[in-house]
């Protein structure tokens, strides 16, 4: 399963794409399914004029990092998050 979205980029003033989820059942991995899904998404984005694709993975998912890097994706910056449920003032 792969989930995507296209949105207007405020940074680059053109459409950008995001892969929000890529999930392959553990028993079906290493069979080319992820690569086929990624190739299909990249082709779809290109046909819609998307010039860049972004995605996120957890730091601990080194297998996923290697997979994306093997497809030509590059590490770019850091993502910062904050869990507001832990902030007493918001409760």
Protein Blocks (a to p, Z undefined) as FASTA:
>chain_A
ZZddddddfklopacdddfbdcddfklgonommmmmmmmmmmmmmmnopabdcddddfkl
mmlmmmmmmnopacehjdddddfklpmklZZ
